[in-house]
Amino acid sequence: MVRVNNIIIECIRGDITAQPDIDVIVNAANKQLAPGGGVAGAIHRKAGPLLYQECKGLAPIETGQAVITKGYNLPNPHVIHTVGPVYSEEKNPAEKLALCFENCLRLADKNRLTSIAFPAISTGIFGYPVEEAAEVSIKAVLRTVPSLSSIKMIRFVLFDQDSFEIFEQKMKEMYERESYT
């Protein structure tokens, strides 16, 4: 855990659909915002069918964009959906991945939400290497933090131990490198 501009940023190992203390969780979505596998499938299953009904009216969205919906049966009032880059198909995957985090944070802040939880966007079926994704993701968050007014907690929720350890280590390295201490 680190603190930047009075915002707590932390990494935990867990299930993004089981974060009851968070206002909004982020869905690593597909362009149609449809249920699928991985994070999107887990979120849609737990939220129930009304989530997809709302998503249909917002789709399609492009890589890097973010839209917000209700959380329905999730313990969170809201879900922000963003489409990460497919690593092997994107000309500049780092730019698109950073845009996902920046747009999600700005949308949460615009909606006066105080806490947000992110998965490791694009690291599953979209093929983004976890170590590279961790660096891009954390850098985008640290770069966006100074412009936020309502957010007080940013959480990375990593499903597996390897991803958790990589994100945790990258966050410590980048925090120290940027001289926030």
N, C-alpha and C positions, 0 to 999 in steps of 0.2 A: 504494500500500500504506500502511495505517495500523496502528497498534498501540493496542489498547484493553484494559486489564486483562490485559496480557500475551497477548492473543489477536491474531494477525495477521488483518487483513481486507484482501482484495485483489480487484481486478477484472482479469480477463484476457480476451483474445479467443481463442476456441477452441471445441472440441467437448467437451461435457460427458461424453461416453462415452470420452474419451481423457485421463483424469486419474488416472494410476496411483498418484500419491502421496496420494490422498484416500481416507479410510475409507468415506465414504458420499456418493453423489450423490443429488440430489433430482430426482424425476420430476414434471414439470408434467402431472399425470394428469387423466383424466376420472373421473366418479363410479363407473364400472364397473371402473376400473383396467385397461382393455383397451388393447391396442396401437392406435395411431391415427397421426396425422401429427405433425409437429414433433418436440419433445423426446421425447414418449411413444413415438412410432414408432421413433425412433433408439435409445432405451434398450432397448426390447423386441427390436428386430432384433439388437442386439449381444449382449444377455443370453441370447437363445435362448428356446425355448418353455417351459422350466421356470419362467421368471419369471411368465408369464401363468397357469400352473397354480397357483402359489402365490397370485397376486393374486386369482384367482377366489374363493378361500376367505375373503378379507378384504373383498371388495366387497359392497355399495356403500358408499362413504364420502361424507360431505357436504363442501360447500365449507368450506375452512379446516382440515379434519381432516388428520391425517397418520398413516400406517402404515408399518412397516418390513418389508422382505423381504431375502432373500439377493441377491447381485449376479450369481450364476451365471457366465456367460462374460464379464462385464465385468471390468475390472482392479480393481474396487472390491468389497470383501466385502459391501457392503450398498447397498440403494436405499431411500430414503424417498419415498413417494408422497404428494402433496398435491394437492388440487383447488382451483385458483384461481378467483376470481370471473369470470363473464362480465360484462364492463364495462357493457354496455347493459342488462343484465337485473337487476343487483344493486342493492338500495336503498342500501347503503353499501359500495361496492366497496373502499374504502381499509381499512375495518375488517376485511373478510374477507381481503384480501391480506396485511395485517399478521399476521393469525392464522396464515396458512400458514407464514410465516417463524418466528414464535414457536413454533408447535407442532413444526415440523421441528427446530429447535435444541434444544428441550426433550427430544424423543424421542432425538435423537443423544446428548445429554448423559446421559440416563437409561441408554442402552446403553453408556456409557463410551467412546464414540468420540471421537477426537481431532481429526478434520478432516472438513469438509463442504463440498460444492460445490453452489451454486444456479444454475439458469438464470434468465432473466427471466420469471418466472411470470406467466401471463395476457396477455403482450404479443403473442402470436401470434394464433391464430384466436379467442381470447377477447376480443380487441379493446382491451385496456387500453393507453392511450397510454404510450409508453416513458418519457418524462420524468416523468410523474406516478407511474408504477410504480416507477421508480428511487428517487424520494424516499420513498415509502411503505415500500419494501423495506428500504432502508438504515436508515431511522429505526427500523423494527421490530427489525432486527439490533442496532443500537446500544443500544436500550432493553433487549434481552434479555441481552446480553453479561454484565452484572454478576451474573446469577443462574446462570451456567454454571460447572461445575467441571472437566470433562474436555476440553472443546473448546479447541484451541490454534490452529486455522486455519479461517477462513471465507473461501471463495472464491466470487465471482460469475463464472460462465463465460458470456460473451456471444458468441453465434454470429456476429453481424455487426458491422462497424466502427462504424456509427452508434450502436447500443445500447451497445457498449463505451465509446465516448467519452462518452455521456450518463451512464452509471453511474459512470464514473471521475470525471467533473466533479462530479456530485452528491455522491459520497463525500467528495471533498476539501472541498467547500463545507460539508457537514454536520459533518464532523470539526472543521473550524476554527470553525464557528458554536457547536458544543457545548463548545468550549474543552478538548479532549482534549490539545492541544499543550502 
